[in-house]
């Protein structure tokens, strides 16, 4: 827990722009040198880039912490399927402890094996999903299963896997933080990296000047689901009474808490570190109030035998301009192997 608190405190300082981070700038310079050296090695062929025989769409970010990329992956997967493609999702499987890779994530896969985000994405989409730190190997597995287009979740920095489209999601409230790279700031890569990607999506109303040509998206609450199982119910009326304990072990807990408040839910907030391994003791309180959590946390908590616990499900809603742009780009790859003549006009 001490390590989690230190990491959370550092990330808060990086987005807030605390002055003491200036002492880390020499390490930032070294980090940026390593990034440039690695990128140059891939460009020059000193490191191998495997280009699949099917199109690859990368969804990622250049900042640490949650930006909304996983909901966009789920939206994109469904959007492609509705247009006649057979999409598959490849992800690293951060936090997963699977002994064998590639790991085909199914409804029977333990979240301990897969990690929380892979299991959540599988549950939300029902599509083929492989977790593998070696993304080219995971991509091969999906192609062998018959997928004709791949989505690489959080794959922007995984350059060994070739790609056809790069999408970057930026949190509208937190933006770039202090604008510095690790460890002096929250950036995984310099902001100049955005000049080479295909599209930037700003999640929520931006508090900064967006890059030229950026699109907008929102995360829209879609309904409540009992943690113990059952169908989704409408957002209103609320399925619980009175104040709740809101718990979040995601990259940006504050966004979840704000969403609940905007829905009219009175909350007592409990923030945990991203990918926190919840125990029942973390979620049992002595006042009998309901517990509300995110879908990402729910996959780790559903076996904890909690009473009166609810999951708020959200969905990405990209703007119409982005959807039009994406349709034109995807059309250049048409037709997928699964397509027939009458699907071409979708």
N, C-alpha and C positions, 0 to 999 in steps of 0.2 A: 504493500500500500504506500509506503514511503516513496518508492520509485515512481509510482503512478502520480502521486501528488507533485513530485518534483517536475515530471514531464509536463503535467497539466499547467503548473505554474510558469514553466519556461515558455510554453506555447502561448499562454495568455500575455506574457510580457512581449513576445515577438509580434503578436498582432497589435498590441497596444503601443509598441514602439518605445519600451523602457530604455533609458539612456545607458544603463549598465551593460547592455548587450554589445556596446562598442568594444569591449575587451575581447570579444570573440571574433572580431573581424579578420585577424590574421588567419584563423582557422577557416573562415569563410573563403578567403583567397585561395587557400590550398584546396578546399572542396571544389571551387569553381574550376581550378586548374585540372583536377581529376575528371570533372565532368567534360570539359573541352577535350581532354586527351582521349577519353573513352569514345565520345562522339566522333572524333576524327578517325579513330581506329576502325569504326564501322563504315564510315564514308570511304575510306581508302582500301577496304577489303582486308584489313589486318585482322578483323573479327568477322565471323560469318553471319550473314543475315539470310535466314531461310524465308523465301517468298512462297506462300501456299498457292495452290492451283485454284483457289476460290478467293473472292474478295474478303478483305479484313477491314473492319471498322474498329478503331481504337477509341475508347472513352477513358479519359484520365483528367488529371489536374496538375498544376505546377506548384500547388501549395499543400502543406500538411493540414490535417484536420478535415472534417466533413464539408463537402461542397454540394452534394446532391447527385453525384455521378452514378451511384447504384440505382436510384429510381430512374435515371435516364437510360441506363442499360436495360432495365426491365421494360420501359416504354418502347425502346428501340427494337427489342426482341419481338414484342407483340406486333409492332408496326410492320416489321419485315414479314412476319408470318402471315399477316393479313393480306400481304401483297404477293403471296405465292412462293416466298422463299422458305427454305428449311434452315433457319439459323441455329447456331450453336454458340455457347458462351465459354470462353477459356479465361481462367483467372489463376492468380498465384495460389490462392488459398491461404491468405495470411492468418497465422494463429492455428492452422490445422496441424494435427499430429499424425496424419496418415502415414503408415509405414511404406506404402507402395504407391508409386506414381507412374503414369497418370492415374488420378483418382476420379472415377466416374461417379458424380454425385447423384444420388437417387433419393426417393422418399424414405429409404431405409438407412441411409448414411448417417452416422452419428456426427453431430456438430463438432465433437472433439476431433474427429478425423478431418473434416472438411474445412473448419473455420466457420465463423458466423455468416459472413456475406455470401459465400457460395451457397450455403444451405438456404438462406433467405431468397436468393435469386432463383434457385431451383423451385422453391415452394411457390413463388410468385408467378413464374412463367411456365413451369412444367416442361421446359425445353432441355435438350441435351446440354449438360454442363460438366466441364472437366476442370479440376483443380490440379495444377502442376507448376512448381517453380520453374521448370523448363518449358516455357510457353510454346516453342516450336513442337516439342514432343506432344504436349496437350492438344495443339491444333491438329496434328496428324491424326490423333485418336478421333477427334470430332469429324474430320473429313472421311475417315474410314467408316464412320457410322452413317454417312450419307448427308452430312450438313453441306449446304452449298454457299453459305456465307457465314463468316465468323465475327463475333464481337469479342474484343479483348478488353475485359474489365480492368480498369486501373493499369493500363498497359502502355502509357505514354513513354515511360522511361525504360521499358523492356525492348531494347532496340534489336535484339536477335530475331524477333518475329517481324517480318515485313508487313507493311500495311498500305492500304489504299486510301483511307480517310482517317484523319486524326481530329477528334472532337475534344475540346477542353472545357470543363465546367468550373466556373468561378463563383464563390459565394458573394452575393451582392452586398451584404452587410460588412463582412470582414475584409473583402478585397485581397490586397497583397500584403496586409500588415505593414511592417516597417520597410518593405521593399527589398530586404536583404535575403541572401541565400543562407542555407544551413551552415553553421549552427547559430549565426548572428541574426537570423530571421526565419520566417516560415516557408521560404521558397525552396522547392526541390530543384528548380532550374531558374535561370534569369528570365525576366519578363520578355526579353528579346526572343525567347523560344516561341512566343505566341505569333511571331511573324512568319513562322514556318508551318503552322498547323492549318487545317482546312476551315475550321469554324470554332468560335468561342461562344459559349452560352453563359449568360449571367443569371444565376439563380436568385430571384428576388429583386427588389428595387435597389439599384446600386447606390452606394454612398461615395462613389468615385467616378471619374470620367472613364467610361468603358472604351476598349479598343475600337477603332473604326470598323464598322461592319459586324459588330457583335450582335448576337441574337439574345432574346430573353426567354426565360422559362420560370415556371413556378412549381412549387410542391403543394399540391392541393389535397387536403384531407379527404379521404374517400369513405371512411366508415370505421366503426368499432368492431372488434372481434374478441370474443372471450378467449383468454389465454388457454383455458382448459380444453378448448375445441368448440366448434359450432360455426354457424353461418355469420357472415358480416351483417351488422345492423346499421341503420341510418345514423348520421351524425347527430341528428336531433329528433326527438328528445334524447338527452343524455341517458345512457343505460345504467347510470349509477347516481347515487344521491350525495350531495354535499361535497366537501373538499376531498381531494385525493392526494396520494403520494405519487409524484411523477419521477420516475427513474430513467436515466439515460446513460448508457455506456457507449457513446458514439463520438465521432470526431468533433461535433459542434453541438453539445447538449443545449446550449442557450436557444438555438433555433427551435428545438422541440418544445421547450418550455414556453417560448413565445407563441408558438402555434396553439398550444393548449389554452393559454390565456385568451387568445383571440377567439377561440371557440366558446369562451365563457366558462371555462373550467377553473375553479379555484384550486391552486396547487401548492404543495410543499415540495420544492425541488430537491432532487438528490442526484448530483452529477458524479459519474464515474469516468475512468479513463476509457479511451476507445478500445474496443474488443475485450472489455473487462469480463472475466470469468465469474459470473454471478454465483453466489451461494444462497441458500434459502435464508440465512441470517441477514443477508443484505436487504431482503425484501419483506421481512416480517416486522411489523410495527405494533406498538402496544395500544393503538387507539381504534383499531377496527376499520380504519378508512380504506377505501379501494386503492389498488395500485394500478397505475397506467404506465405503459412503456411503448417503445418503438418496435417495429417489426424485426429489426436487426437483433435487438435484445431478446425478443420473444423466442427465437429459435434456441436460445441457451437456457431459457427459464421455464419452458412448458412442462418439464418433468419435475419441477420443484414443489408440486402439490400446493399451489397458492390458491386461496379462496378470494373471490371477488377481484380478479386481476383482468385488466383489459388492454388490448393492443390497438393503437391508433395506426391505421393503414393510410399511407399517402401515395400519391401518384404524380409523376412528372408530367407537366403540361408545357411543352415547348410552343413558342409562338408560331403563328401561321407562316411567317416568312421563312423560318427555319425549315418547317415541314416542306414548303415548296422547294427550297434549295436542295434539301436532302432527296426529294423525289427525283429531281433532275440528275443529281449525281448518281443515285442508285440506278436510274434508267440507263446510264452508260454501261452498266455491268449486265444489263438484261440480255437474254432471258436466263433465269436460274435453271439449273438442271431439272427442277420440279415443275417448271412452268409449261403450260400448254398455250396454244395460240389464243384462246379466249381470255387469258389472264393478262395479256400484254397491255391492255389499256387501263389497268387498275391504277 
